Amino acid sequence: MTAPPTHATSLKNKKPMLIVLSHLRWDFVFQRPQHLLSRAAKSFDVVFMEEPVFGDETVPRLDIGDRADGVRVAQPRLPQGSEAPAIVAAQRAMLDEIAAQAEGPLILWYYTPMAVPFSRHLDADLVVFDKMDELSAFKNAPPLLLQLEEELLRRADVAFTGGASMHRAAEHRHANIHCFPSSIDAGHFGAARAGAPEPSDQAAIGRPRLGFFGVIDERMDLDLVAQVADLRPDWQLVMIGPVVKIDPASLPQRPNIHWLGGKRYEELPAYLANWDIGFMPFAINESTKFISPTKTPEFLAAGLPVVSSAITDVVTPYGDEALVEIASTADEVVAAVGRLLAADRGPWLARVDARLSRGSWDRTWAAMLALITEKLPRAADAARAKLSIRVAETEEVRV
């Protein structure tokens, strides 16, 4: 029999509860879920439930810790070697324990359909599916993922997609699905335009510098990185981010390629402030077919010209509007970088800022929040009224 999960932190809160079921870890990299849910915490008691960690525990345990942004992170810890039925049962018990603390409406927010088996029983007031990635196209995707996604879409009251190409592929699958592409924390990355002290692990690297930041996995075209480095040994390629799902030994090694590892979100503007070009060497394959890279507007907010491979959601709108150079081969990358290094950035920056002014994570969350409150049941009228006030306040900030 599965032992009851234990934790020391109380979840009681008078805000409506929003339980997030995610395949991503909160403390891994700061991306879409962190941007949205740190804002959601102003209106909801947000509990972010991660996938289990398997270790030396003899019984299942649920660790819950507070973050400075108001989000509570719940991490299931299960005995190593646990069988699938026990894993599902333990997560179901933990989820029930969290949900029992809700004193008002309960919302389930999914980032992964793989959470359906331990959550389908829960009678939530609202179900949200934020389809930020096409997980079925990723390396080592579970065989059941697509089947569970169909079940999740049938159950979801509202669904979001993380980019335009993904939305076009999914819009026929749900009657209330909305496109919310990657947005921008312009203030955070815009700080790079004012300059910043050189990070110590980058100080000895020469110029010009082409920089990338993000998760380094099967979506990166490592051959393209190596070819660009070989064509221009006088250019330095600075690559920042954790290596995931690929063998670190497969990373090309050259005197002018610098793999600096993962950095905290707070550290990124200092690196970008000391780069010359933003480089997005994504592979063109099934895993990148629907991505909408958050780093595109982040590079632009930092004032960095960008060269990217032909990712659909980068080509449109950024390539079409001549805000980003699109290059498919190493020769094209070298030619594009050469043009950008010699160009006057003034007119380009004006057009960049006009584009970036159309969106922000605040605006994205305000629009999502309006859709959520619209769908909450009539029984939750009081909570809906409070949330509507929050929507109005957010809209006021936008003006």
ZIJO-V898221 format. One line per field, one symbol per residue. ss: DSSP state (A for helix, B for strand, O for the rest). burial: I if it has 16 or more other C-alpha atoms within 10 Angstrom, else O. Layout:
ss: ???
burial: ???
This chain:
ss: OOOOOOOOOOOOBOOBBBBBBOOOOOOOOOOAAAAAAAAAOOOBBBBBBOOOBBBOOOOOBBBBBBOOOOOBBBBBBBBOOOOAAAAAAAAAAAAAAAAOOBOOOBBBBBOOAAAAAAOOOOOOOBBBBBBOOOAAAOOOOOOOAAAAAAAAAAAOOBBBBOOAAAAAAAAAAOOOBBBOOOOOOAAAAAAAAAOOOOOOOOOOOOOOBBBBBOOBOOOBOAAAAAAAAAAOOOOBBBBBOOBOOOOAAAOOOOOOBBBBBOOOAAAAAAAAOOOOBBBBOBOOOAAAOOOOOOAAAAAAAOOOBBBBOOOAAAAAAAAOOOOOBBOOOAAAAAAAAAAAAAOOAAAAAAAAAAAAOOOOAAAAAAAAAAAAAAAOOAAAAAAAAAAAAAAAAAAAAAO
burial: OOOOIOOOOOIOOOIIIIIIIIIOIIOOIOOIIIIIIIIIIOIIIIIIIIIIOOOOOOOIIIIIOOOOOIIIIIIIIIIOOOOOOOIIIIIIIIIOIIIOOIOIIIIIIIIIIIIIOIIOOOOOIIIIIIIIIIIIOIOOOOOOIIOIIOOIIOOIIIIIIIIIIIIOOIIOOIOOIIIIIIIIIIOOIIIIIOOOOOOOOOOOIOOIIIIIIIIIIIIIIIOIIIIIIIOOOOIIIIIIIIIOOOOOOOIIOOOIIIIOOIIOOOOIIIIIIIIIIIIIIIIIOOIIIIIIIIIIIIIIIIIIIIIIIIIIIIIOOIIOOOIIIIIIOIOIIIOIIOOIOOOOOOOIIOOIOOIIOOIIIIIIIIIIIIIIIOOIOOOOOOIIOOIIOIIOOIOOOOO
